Amino acid sequence: MKFYITGGTGFIGSRLCQMLVEDGHHIKAASRNPGKHSGSGNEKLQFVPVQDDPSDHLSETDVVINLAGENIFGKRWTKSVKKRIYESRIRTTSALVSGMEKADKKPHLFISASGVDYYNDQGDDVITEDSESGDGFLADVCREWEAESARAADFGVRVVNPRFGVVLGKGGGALATMLPVFKSFIGGSLGSGKQFFPWVHISDLCRSLLFVVKNEEISGPVNITAPEPVTMDTFTSVLGEVLSRPSVFRVPGFALQAAFGEAAEMLTASHRVVPEKLQKHGFDFDFSTLKPALVDLLLKN
């Protein structure tokens, strides 16, 4: 198949492109600096410039995957940051949908990212794809993001919105932030520690997207999280165990609020999300439980 991917040089996108190439597919990865990545040496992976009107590329494409978006972690959400978070998602998605509509030949599938922040903080209650949407900035962004992508269904494109949990992988994501703290022997939990932390191994995330591509009956929202979410206390305890480091410190909620402002909601909200739709369609996770996932990422070459 032929893929067009935005965000293809990022933390998730680069791993996904690698997996798709290994599976025999051809990829055009949109980049603001394609020359920087052009030396991949693989004829199946081509880097192309980001365009306001990508319709020419999309006419030659079977699957469009939209992973573009401003990073939301590690910063206070000032007015300007919130604007970038919003516009980087909605404008890119709008351009892709408009490009598909103009394309002489429409893609079969549009996978446009979303996140588990779509949902309410529901404490210990299990969250599936049918659970209610939440309040707050990120929930609003996710709703509009998904609504914009859904316009592609009006002209016959299958639309899937993967709601990503916290992605665990090498060289980026949540672990890149946590590891220096734990390796300095000052690691520990955040907030109450009782909030559920919906994690997923990056390999399972990429495999699940390929599974969605090959299963045409799947559409709409799809939770991309491990089947066994854990509390923040459990996550940090297991991380400390795998690293042979203590996990005894705690950053209280008020301190997170002081440091990150509104962005602290990402760390303190409880999202006990399960991948109900993936499991109903028979997807098998390589990393259903946390410790083997962390061992794979942190202790294996």
C-alpha positions as CSV (number, residue, x, y, z in Angstrom):
1,M,0.0,0.0,0.0
2,K,0.9,3.7,-0.4
3,F,0.9,5.9,2.7
4,Y,1.0,9.6,3.3
5,I,2.0,10.5,6.8
6,T,2.1,13.8,8.7
7,G,4.3,13.8,11.8
8,G,6.3,11.0,10.2
9,T,9.6,12.3,11.6
10,G,8.4,12.5,15.2
11,F,8.6,10.1,18.1
12,I,5.7,7.9,17.0
13,G,5.9,8.6,13.3
14,S,9.5,7.6,12.8
15,R,8.8,4.2,14.4
16,L,5.6,3.7,12.4
17,C,7.4,4.5,9.2
18,Q,10.1,2.0,10.0
19,M,7.5,-0.7,10.7
20,L,5.5,0.1,7.5
21,V,8.7,-0.1,5.4
22,E,9.5,-3.5,7.0
23,D,6.0,-4.6,6.1
24,G,6.6,-3.8,2.4
25,H,4.7,-0.5,2.1
26,H,5.6,2.8,0.4
27,I,5.6,6.0,2.5
28,K,5.6,9.7,1.8
29,A,6.3,11.4,5.0
30,A,5.5,15.1,5.1
31,S,8.2,17.2,6.7
32,R,8.9,20.9,7.1
33,N,12.6,20.1,6.4
34,P,12.6,17.1,4.1
35,G,16.2,17.6,3.1
36,K,17.3,16.8,6.7
37,H,15.8,13.3,6.5
38,S,16.4,12.5,2.8
39,G,19.4,10.3,3.5
40,S,17.4,7.4,4.8
41,G,18.7,5.2,2.0
42,N,15.4,3.4,1.6
43,E,13.6,3.9,-1.7
44,K,10.3,3.0,0.0
45,L,10.5,6.0,2.3
46,Q,10.3,9.4,0.7
47,F,10.3,12.7,2.6
48,V,8.2,15.5,1.0
49,P,7.6,19.1,2.0
50,V,4.5,20.0,4.0
51,Q,2.0,21.6,1.7
52,D,-1.2,23.7,2.3
53,D,-2.8,21.7,-0.5
54,P,-1.5,18.1,-0.5
55,S,-4.1,16.9,-3.0
56,D,-1.6,15.8,-5.6
57,H,0.2,13.5,-3.1
58,L,-3.2,12.2,-1.8
59,S,-4.4,11.2,-5.3
60,E,-1.6,8.6,-5.3
61,T,-2.3,7.4,-1.7
62,D,-4.2,4.5,-0.2
63,V,-3.9,5.5,3.5
64,V,-3.4,8.9,5.1
65,I,-2.1,9.0,8.7
66,N,-2.2,12.3,10.5
67,L,0.2,12.4,13.5
68,A,1.0,16.1,13.4
69,G,0.7,18.3,16.4
70,E,2.5,20.6,18.8
71,N,4.0,18.8,21.8
72,I,1.7,19.2,24.9
73,F,4.2,18.0,27.6
74,G,6.6,19.8,29.8
75,K,5.4,23.3,29.5
76,R,2.8,25.7,30.9
77,W,-0.1,26.3,28.6
78,T,0.2,30.0,28.0
79,K,-2.3,31.6,25.6
80,S,0.2,31.3,22.8
81,V,1.1,27.7,23.6
82,K,-2.6,26.7,23.6
83,K,-3.1,28.4,20.3
84,R,-0.2,26.4,18.8
85,I,-1.5,23.1,20.3
86,Y,-4.9,23.8,18.8
87,E,-3.9,25.1,15.4
88,S,-1.2,22.5,14.7
89,R,-3.9,19.9,15.0
90,I,-7.0,21.4,13.6
91,R,-5.4,23.3,10.6
92,T,-3.3,20.3,9.5
93,T,-6.4,18.0,9.7
94,S,-8.5,20.5,7.8
95,A,-5.9,20.8,5.0
96,L,-5.7,17.0,4.7
97,V,-9.5,16.6,4.5
98,S,-9.7,19.4,1.9
99,G,-6.9,17.7,0.0
100,M,-8.6,14.4,0.0
101,E,-11.8,16.0,-1.2
102,K,-10.0,17.6,-4.2
103,A,-8.0,14.5,-5.0
104,D,-8.9,12.8,-8.3
105,K,-8.7,9.4,-6.5
106,K,-9.7,9.4,-2.9
107,P,-7.6,7.4,-0.3
108,H,-9.4,4.5,1.3
109,L,-8.6,5.3,4.9
110,F,-7.9,8.4,7.0
111,I,-6.3,7.7,10.4
112,S,-6.3,10.9,12.4
113,A,-4.8,11.0,15.8
114,S,-6.6,11.9,19.0
115,G,-5.9,11.2,22.7
116,V,-7.4,9.8,25.9
117,D,-7.7,13.3,27.2
118,Y,-11.0,13.3,25.1
119,Y,-12.5,11.6,28.2
120,N,-13.6,12.8,31.6
121,D,-11.6,12.1,34.7
122,Q,-13.7,9.1,35.8
123,G,-11.7,7.9,38.8
124,D,-11.7,4.1,39.1
125,D,-14.4,3.6,36.4
126,V,-13.4,1.8,33.3
127,I,-13.4,4.0,30.1
128,T,-14.2,2.5,26.7
129,E,-14.7,4.2,23.3
130,D,-18.4,4.8,24.3
131,S,-17.6,6.8,27.4
132,E,-18.5,10.4,27.7
133,S,-16.2,13.2,26.5
134,G,-14.7,15.5,29.2
135,D,-14.4,19.1,30.0
136,G,-11.3,21.3,29.7
137,F,-8.9,22.5,27.1
138,L,-7.5,19.1,25.8
139,A,-11.0,17.5,25.7
140,D,-12.2,20.4,23.6
141,V,-9.2,20.1,21.3
142,C,-9.8,16.3,20.9
143,R,-13.5,16.8,20.1
144,E,-12.8,19.4,17.4
145,W,-9.9,17.4,16.0
146,E,-12.0,14.3,15.6
147,A,-15.0,16.3,14.2
148,E,-12.7,17.9,11.6
149,S,-11.4,14.5,10.5
150,A,-14.9,13.0,10.3
151,R,-15.7,15.3,7.4
152,A,-13.7,12.9,5.2
153,A,-16.4,10.3,5.7
154,D,-18.8,12.5,3.7
155,F,-17.0,11.6,0.5
156,G,-16.5,7.9,1.2
157,V,-13.3,7.7,3.2
158,R,-13.1,5.4,6.2
159,V,-12.1,7.5,9.2
160,V,-10.4,6.1,12.3
161,N,-9.5,8.2,15.4
162,P,-6.9,6.4,17.5
163,R,-7.1,7.8,21.0
164,F,-3.5,7.4,22.2
165,G,-2.6,6.8,25.8
166,V,0.8,7.7,27.3
167,V,3.3,6.3,24.8
168,L,6.3,4.4,26.2
169,G,9.3,4.2,23.9
170,K,13.0,4.8,23.6
171,G,14.3,8.3,22.9
172,G,11.1,10.3,23.6
173,G,7.7,10.5,25.2
174,A,7.0,10.1,28.9
175,L,10.1,8.0,29.7
176,A,12.4,10.6,28.4
177,T,11.1,13.0,31.0
178,M,11.0,10.5,33.8
179,L,14.3,8.6,33.4
180,P,16.7,11.4,34.4
181,V,14.7,11.9,37.6
182,F,14.7,8.2,38.6
183,K,18.3,7.7,37.6
184,S,19.2,10.6,40.0
185,F,17.6,8.7,42.8
186,I,14.8,11.2,43.3
187,G,12.0,9.5,41.4
188,G,8.5,9.0,42.7
189,S,4.8,9.4,42.2
190,L,2.7,12.4,41.0
191,G,-0.4,13.9,42.6
192,S,-2.4,11.5,44.7
193,G,-0.8,8.5,42.9
194,K,-4.3,6.8,42.8
195,Q,-5.1,8.2,39.3
196,F,-5.0,5.7,36.5
197,F,-2.2,6.0,34.0
198,P,-3.2,4.7,30.5
199,W,0.1,3.6,29.0
200,V,1.0,1.8,25.8
201,H,4.2,0.4,24.4
202,I,5.2,2.2,21.1
203,S,5.5,-1.1,19.3
204,D,2.0,-2.2,20.2
205,L,0.8,1.3,19.2
206,C,2.3,1.0,15.7
207,R,1.2,-2.6,15.3
208,S,-2.4,-1.6,16.3
209,L,-2.4,1.1,13.5
210,L,-1.3,-1.5,11.0
211,F,-4.0,-3.8,12.3
212,V,-6.6,-1.0,11.8
213,V,-5.4,-0.6,8.2
214,K,-5.9,-4.2,7.4
215,N,-9.3,-4.5,9.2
216,E,-11.8,-2.6,7.1
217,E,-14.7,-3.1,9.6
218,I,-13.0,-0.8,12.1
219,S,-13.9,2.8,12.1
220,G,-14.5,5.8,14.4
221,P,-12.7,6.1,17.8
222,V,-10.2,3.4,18.8
223,N,-8.5,3.4,22.2
224,I,-4.8,2.7,21.8
225,T,-3.8,1.8,25.3
226,A,-2.5,-1.4,27.0
227,P,-5.3,-3.7,28.3
228,E,-4.1,-3.3,31.9
229,P,-3.9,0.3,32.9
230,V,-2.2,1.0,36.3
231,T,-2.3,3.7,38.9
232,M,0.4,6.3,38.9
233,D,1.7,4.8,42.2
234,T,2.0,1.4,40.5
235,F,3.7,2.8,37.4
236,T,6.4,4.7,39.3
237,S,7.0,1.8,41.6
238,V,7.5,-0.7,38.7
239,L,9.7,1.9,36.9
240,G,11.9,2.2,40.0
241,E,12.1,-1.6,40.3
242,V,13.1,-2.1,36.7
243,L,15.8,0.7,37.0
244,S,16.9,-0.5,40.5
245,R,16.2,2.9,41.8
246,P,13.9,4.1,44.7
247,S,10.5,5.5,44.1
248,V,9.8,7.1,47.4
249,F,9.3,10.8,46.6
250,R,5.9,12.4,45.7
251,V,5.1,15.6,43.9
252,P,1.8,16.8,45.4
253,G,-1.0,18.1,43.2
254,F,-0.6,21.7,44.3
255,A,3.1,21.6,43.3
256,L,2.2,20.3,39.9
257,Q,-0.4,23.1,39.6
258,A,2.2,25.7,40.6
259,A,4.7,24.3,38.1
260,F,2.5,23.6,35.1
261,G,-0.7,25.5,35.7
262,E,-3.6,24.1,33.6
263,A,-1.3,21.5,32.0
264,A,-1.1,19.7,35.4
265,E,-4.5,18.1,34.5
266,M,-2.7,15.7,32.2
267,L,-0.8,14.3,35.2
268,T,-3.5,14.3,37.8
269,A,-6.6,13.2,35.9
270,S,-7.6,9.5,36.2
271,H,-8.2,7.7,32.9
272,R,-8.8,4.0,33.3
273,V,-8.9,3.5,29.6
274,V,-9.2,0.0,28.0
275,P,-8.8,-0.9,24.3
276,E,-12.3,-2.5,24.0
277,K,-12.6,-2.1,20.2
278,L,-9.2,-3.5,19.4
279,Q,-9.7,-6.5,21.6
280,K,-13.2,-7.2,20.2
281,H,-11.6,-7.3,16.7
282,G,-8.9,-9.7,17.9
283,F,-5.8,-7.6,18.3
284,D,-3.2,-9.3,20.4
285,F,-0.9,-7.0,22.5
286,D,2.8,-8.0,22.8
287,F,2.9,-5.9,26.0
288,S,-0.3,-6.2,28.0
289,T,1.3,-5.7,31.4
290,L,3.7,-2.9,32.5
291,K,6.8,-4.6,33.8
292,P,7.6,-6.6,30.6
293,A,7.1,-3.4,28.6
294,L,9.6,-1.5,30.7
295,V,12.1,-4.3,30.7
296,D,11.9,-4.4,26.9
297,L,12.4,-0.7,26.6
298,L,15.0,-0.1,29.3
299,L,17.0,-3.3,29.8
300,K,17.2,-4.8,26.3
301,N,19.4,-3.6,23.5
